[in-house]
Amino acid sequence: MSIKKTLIKNSSYNLISYAYLAVASLISIPIILNSLGGELYGSYILFNGIVLVAATFDLGLSQATIRWLSLPKINQATRVNTWKTSLFFFYILAALLSFITFILLRFFLIDLPAFTPINPDQYLLATVIASGIVLINHLNIAFLTIPQAHQRFDIYNTRTIIVGTANTLITAWLSTKTDNIAVLLGLQFIFHLSAFITLLSYSHHQLGANPLIPKLHKQLSKELLGFGGKNFVTNIANQIRVQFSNFILGGLIGPVAVTAFSIPQNLIIKAAGAISQVTLAFFPLSTSLTSPERFPKLKRLIIQLQLIIFLLGIIQVFVVYQYGYQILTLWLNNPEVVIQAYPVLKILSWFFLLTILTPIPTAVFESLNKPQIPAITASLNTIFTIGLIYMLTSRYNQVDPSLMPAYANLISSLILVPALLIALAKSLSGYEKTIQSTKTQYNTKL
């Protein structure tokens, strides 16, 4: 199968799954919002946010494992040893993060204004269940590296659909029956566990060994952690930037401000996630195209993808400005929230135009074994954004507080996204010169 056909096939699996979940989310959010009410919905968002933040703490092992398993000319024994080494660290991380989540929610975050709508008994049970979700979700992340590395995105998306349906449509239905957040999280835990079970059989078939038994290999652990550590910085910086806005609003203002900002933010994240589905298929493919004879194809593919993505971003800005208010009104059926959320959505539409230009370059840098470049960019972006939120909130206290994180994200991206694209162009040019130099030296020797 040709390179483009492989990318189209794998991207199609991802996009179909993602489109289904995006529609399910669009249907579910107004139902959950109106069933729980604005304040309790803000509390629910923060519980889910904590789970999402915890998921990013994988030390970059998932991406490192996928890259290693995707490399050409690697034998089966090395693949098995790589997986078992990766699993060893995932077990430790899953247990540790689950414990930390419980401690944070139980003793440190309990007094946030955003959690006051929940009664103490429900809060304690929700804390226990959220910690369990963190544990199982981390194991799922580990087992998903195998189908991703083998470019079996049909298997990969089975888990996505199982968990995504629970988090959207089924949770929305259940929220019409109860406003107990612990019950909603309990339902989601059951489906996370179901997804984990479905991945075990596939993993056993691919590895030819018991996939639940880890084994530490020192040399492989150094290589995985070395690459993964740099990738981890990128992921955690991006996730902190996304979730920090909600927590600063929840801590300083209250749950209503969280709701006003999180709904348009959720829309932007869902839209940007569609681009990430292409990147998900692109990363293992781009890794296999870094050989000298295939590199020109990779370069052409990057340019074509970036042009298409940029045009989609322009269309998105037009749609938001022309039809955004009407879409929010029809979708949420909550005029008070729409009035607060629409100005945020307009600002974030420009942020979206910039941020969707970063996933492909990030994947390319990682394929070229330069994960430190997107890591530095993401870290600076997070630092700038957090600093701007504090500065704007304190200086413009008469302005709607939900607008401040939107402006902060936009200003920071205006500075750093062009810098990342320039770095990409230079890296591709440098890599190409290295290939040509190697060929010249080889021909000279002949």
Secondary structure, DSSP 8 states (H G I E B T S, - for coil): --HHHHHHHHHHHHHHHHHHHHHHHHHHHHHHHHHH-HHHHHHHHHHHHHHHHHHT-STTHHHHHHHHHHSTT--HHHHHHHHHHHHHHHHHHHHHHHHHHHHIIIIISTT-GGGTTS-HHHHHHHHHHHHHHHHHHHHHHHHHHHHHHTT-HHHHHHHHHHHHHIIIIIHHHHHTT---HHHHHHHHHHHHHHHHHHHHHHHHHHHSS-TT-----HHHHHHHHHHHHHHHHHHHHHHHHHHHHHHHHHHHT-HHHHHHHHHHHHHHHHHHHHHHHHHHHHHHHHHHT-STTTHHHHHHHHHHHHHHHHHHHHHHHHHHHHHHHHHHHHHH--HHHHHHHHHHHHHHHHHHHHHTTSHHHHHHHHHTT-THHHHHHHHHHHHHHHHHHHHHHHH-TTS-TTHHHHHHHHHHHHHHHHHHHHHHHHHHHHHHHHHHHHHHHHHHH-
